[in-house]
Amino acid sequence: MNQWKRLLGGPKLARIVADITTDGHLQLQDWRGLTSFYSKDAKVINESNKRFKDLFEIEGRIYIDTSYGRKRYKIFFISKPLAEFLISVGVPKGNKTNRPFYVPDWVIKGNKKVKSAYLQGMFTAEGSIFPTRQKNNSTRWRIGIEFYKWTKYKKEGKEFLNQIREMLAQFSIKCSPVRYGRTNLRKNGTKSVAIKLDIEKSSFRNFYKYITFDDSRKNQILQKVLDAECKSS
């Protein structure tokens, strides 16, 4: 684990922490440590593999999964020392809906490159850019991010998104207040609640400049909205 301590406080590690906190899964039990990702897009899996190889010198095992009637890819990084290190720097383990977690303190106290990398990972995985039609027939564009949390930990989930909101404010990106959304009844009888915030179009330019999506489809939509705004002004 000592071989990776030098990475603490860097933007590359911040990005990987965000990736696992959103789309990844971390397990640590007895002798076994496992970090995994699933995606319908092979490019996403290959990029995750490259990040881990560049940073930790660990290469993942890639598989094709067709068990749900559609093709998806999965990658496993099997290393107990790596799992222990990732937990030590703030990655939540197990089912993230069922446990509270926060932005790691070293990211909160980090420089803007660290914060930007973490936020990019968050919004690439969990963010969306979408229009809604208003009563006056105008179009309202927003960038949204949404997480689900077991209602037992909804307060902690809101605190986490408020940390994201405060980090965005440091890049002059204004957000809506963090709010609760719909509630789902789960198979075990417990409930999960959506927790979300939105970024209005007035802050899109700063989002594009300082954060942006590491996803070509989302980024193309963002660029089109910004291009249209330039033409109309």
C-alpha positions as CSV (number, residue, x, y, z in Angstrom):
1,M,0.0,0.0,0.0
2,N,3.0,2.3,0.7
3,Q,3.9,2.4,-3.0
4,W,0.7,4.4,-3.8
5,K,0.9,7.0,-1.0
6,R,2.7,9.3,-3.4
7,L,-0.4,9.5,-5.5
8,L,-2.5,11.1,-2.7
9,G,-3.5,14.7,-3.5
10,G,-3.2,14.2,-7.3
11,P,-5.9,14.7,-9.9
12,K,-5.4,11.2,-11.5
13,L,-6.2,9.6,-8.2
14,A,-9.2,12.0,-7.6
15,R,-10.6,10.9,-11.0
16,I,-10.4,7.2,-10.1
17,V,-11.9,7.8,-6.7
18,A,-14.9,9.6,-8.4
19,D,-15.2,6.8,-11.0
20,I,-15.5,4.1,-8.4
21,T,-17.8,6.2,-6.2
22,T,-20.2,6.5,-9.1
23,D,-20.0,3.6,-11.6
24,G,-17.6,1.3,-9.9
25,H,-17.8,-1.2,-7.1
26,L,-15.3,-2.0,-4.4
27,Q,-15.2,-5.1,-2.3
28,L,-12.9,-6.1,0.5
29,Q,-13.5,-9.2,2.5
30,D,-10.9,-11.5,4.2
31,W,-8.2,-12.3,1.6
32,R,-10.1,-10.8,-1.3
33,G,-10.0,-7.2,-2.7
34,L,-11.9,-6.4,-5.9
35,T,-12.6,-3.2,-7.8
36,S,-15.0,-3.6,-10.7
37,F,-16.8,-1.7,-13.4
38,Y,-19.6,-2.6,-15.8
39,S,-20.5,-0.8,-19.1
40,K,-22.3,-1.4,-22.4
41,D,-19.4,0.6,-24.0
42,A,-16.1,-1.2,-24.5
43,K,-14.4,2.1,-24.7
44,V,-15.4,3.1,-21.2
45,I,-14.0,-0.2,-19.9
46,N,-10.7,0.2,-21.8
47,E,-10.3,3.7,-20.5
48,S,-10.7,2.5,-16.9
49,N,-8.1,-0.2,-17.6
50,K,-5.7,2.4,-18.9
51,R,-6.2,4.7,-15.9
52,F,-5.5,1.8,-13.4
53,K,-2.5,0.6,-15.4
54,D,-1.0,4.1,-15.7
55,L,-1.5,4.9,-12.0
56,F,-1.2,1.6,-10.1
57,E,0.5,-0.6,-12.7
58,I,-2.3,-3.1,-12.3
59,E,-4.2,-4.4,-15.4
60,G,-7.8,-5.5,-15.2
61,R,-9.4,-8.7,-16.4
62,I,-12.1,-7.9,-19.0
63,Y,-15.1,-10.1,-19.7
64,I,-18.2,-10.0,-21.9
65,D,-21.4,-10.5,-20.0
66,T,-24.6,-11.5,-21.8
67,S,-26.6,-12.8,-18.8
68,Y,-29.2,-10.0,-19.0
69,G,-30.0,-10.6,-22.6
70,R,-27.8,-7.8,-23.9
71,K,-24.1,-7.4,-24.3
72,R,-22.1,-5.5,-21.7
73,Y,-18.5,-5.5,-20.6
74,K,-17.0,-5.9,-17.1
75,I,-13.5,-5.4,-15.8
76,F,-12.1,-6.7,-12.5
77,F,-9.0,-5.4,-10.7
78,I,-8.1,-8.1,-8.2
79,S,-5.8,-6.8,-5.5
80,K,-6.3,-6.7,-1.8
81,P,-3.6,-4.1,-1.2
82,L,-5.1,-1.8,-3.9
83,A,-8.6,-2.2,-2.4
84,E,-7.2,-1.3,1.1
85,F,-5.5,1.7,-0.4
86,L,-8.6,2.9,-2.2
87,I,-10.6,2.6,1.0
88,S,-8.0,4.5,2.9
89,V,-8.3,7.5,0.5
90,G,-12.1,7.7,0.7
91,V,-13.6,5.2,-1.7
92,P,-16.8,3.7,-0.2
93,K,-17.0,-0.1,-0.3
94,G,-20.0,-2.3,-0.9
95,N,-23.5,-1.1,-1.8
96,K,-23.1,2.7,-1.9
97,T,-26.9,3.2,-1.8
98,N,-26.9,1.6,1.7
99,R,-24.1,3.5,3.3
100,P,-23.2,7.2,3.9
101,F,-20.0,8.6,2.3
102,Y,-18.6,12.1,1.6
103,V,-16.1,13.7,-0.7
104,P,-12.7,12.8,0.6
105,D,-11.1,15.5,2.8
106,W,-8.0,15.6,0.6
107,V,-10.2,16.4,-2.4
108,I,-12.0,19.1,-0.6
109,K,-8.7,20.6,0.5
110,G,-7.0,20.0,-2.9
111,N,-6.2,22.4,-5.7
112,K,-8.5,23.2,-8.5
113,K,-7.0,20.4,-10.7
114,V,-7.9,17.9,-8.1
115,K,-11.4,19.2,-7.7
116,S,-11.9,19.4,-11.4
117,A,-10.8,15.8,-12.0
118,Y,-13.1,14.6,-9.2
119,L,-16.1,16.6,-10.5
120,Q,-15.5,15.4,-14.1
121,G,-15.6,11.8,-12.9
122,M,-18.9,12.5,-11.1
123,F,-20.7,14.2,-13.9
124,T,-19.4,11.9,-16.6
125,A,-20.9,8.9,-14.8
126,E,-24.0,10.3,-13.1
127,G,-24.6,13.6,-14.8
128,S,-27.0,14.4,-17.6
129,I,-27.7,17.3,-19.9
130,F,-31.3,17.8,-20.9
131,P,-34.0,20.3,-22.2
132,T,-37.4,20.9,-20.8
133,R,-40.2,22.8,-22.6
134,Q,-41.5,25.9,-20.7
135,K,-45.1,27.2,-20.7
136,N,-44.0,30.1,-23.0
137,N,-42.6,27.5,-25.5
138,S,-39.0,28.4,-24.7
139,T,-36.5,25.6,-23.9
140,R,-34.8,25.4,-20.6
141,W,-31.5,23.5,-20.6
142,R,-29.9,22.1,-17.4
143,I,-27.1,19.8,-16.4
144,G,-28.3,17.5,-13.6
145,I,-26.8,15.0,-11.3
146,E,-28.7,12.5,-9.2
147,F,-28.0,9.8,-6.7
148,Y,-30.2,7.3,-4.9
149,K,-29.8,6.7,-1.1
150,W,-31.5,4.5,1.4
151,T,-33.9,6.8,3.2
152,K,-32.1,6.0,6.4
153,Y,-29.1,7.9,5.0
154,K,-30.9,10.6,3.0
155,K,-29.5,13.4,5.2
156,E,-26.0,12.2,4.6
157,G,-26.7,11.9,0.9
158,K,-27.8,15.5,0.8
159,E,-24.7,16.6,2.7
160,F,-22.6,14.8,0.0
161,L,-24.3,16.6,-2.8
162,N,-23.9,19.9,-1.0
163,Q,-20.2,19.3,-0.9
164,I,-20.4,18.8,-4.7
165,R,-22.4,22.1,-5.0
166,E,-19.8,24.0,-2.9
167,M,-16.9,22.6,-5.1
168,L,-18.8,23.7,-8.3
169,A,-19.2,27.2,-6.8
170,Q,-15.4,27.6,-6.6
171,F,-15.5,27.4,-10.4
172,S,-18.3,30.0,-10.6
173,I,-20.8,27.3,-11.5
174,K,-24.1,28.1,-9.9
175,C,-26.4,25.3,-8.9
176,S,-30.0,24.8,-7.6
177,P,-30.3,23.8,-4.0
178,V,-29.9,20.1,-3.3
179,R,-33.3,18.5,-3.1
180,Y,-35.0,15.1,-2.7
181,G,-36.9,13.5,-5.6
182,R,-38.9,10.4,-6.1
183,T,-38.9,7.5,-3.7
184,N,-38.6,3.8,-4.7
185,L,-39.8,0.8,-2.8
186,R,-37.1,-1.8,-3.0
187,K,-37.4,-5.6,-3.0
188,N,-36.3,-5.9,0.6
189,G,-39.1,-3.6,1.7
190,T,-36.9,-0.5,2.4
191,K,-37.1,2.7,0.4
192,S,-34.5,4.7,-1.5
193,V,-34.8,8.3,-2.4
194,A,-33.4,10.4,-5.3
195,I,-31.1,13.3,-4.2
196,K,-30.3,15.8,-7.0
197,L,-29.1,19.2,-8.1
198,D,-29.2,21.1,-11.4
199,I,-26.9,23.5,-13.2
200,E,-28.6,26.2,-15.2
201,K,-27.5,27.2,-18.8
202,S,-26.0,30.4,-17.5
203,S,-23.2,28.4,-15.9
204,F,-22.7,26.0,-18.9
205,R,-19.7,27.9,-20.2
206,N,-17.9,27.7,-16.9
207,F,-18.8,24.0,-16.6
208,Y,-17.4,23.4,-20.1
209,K,-14.2,25.4,-19.4
210,Y,-13.4,23.9,-16.0
211,I,-15.1,20.5,-15.7
212,T,-16.8,19.2,-18.9
213,F,-17.9,15.6,-19.6
214,D,-15.4,12.9,-20.4
215,D,-18.2,11.5,-22.6
216,S,-18.4,12.4,-26.3
217,R,-22.2,12.2,-26.5
218,K,-22.8,14.4,-23.5
219,N,-20.1,16.8,-24.5
220,Q,-21.4,17.2,-28.0
221,I,-24.8,18.2,-26.7
222,L,-23.1,20.7,-24.3
223,Q,-21.1,22.2,-27.2
224,K,-24.2,22.5,-29.4
225,V,-26.1,24.4,-26.7
226,L,-23.1,26.7,-26.3
227,D,-22.7,27.2,-30.0
228,A,-26.4,28.0,-30.4
229,E,-26.2,30.5,-27.6
230,C,-23.2,32.2,-29.4
231,K,-25.2,32.5,-32.7
232,S,-28.2,34.0,-31.0
233,S,-26.3,36.6,-29.1
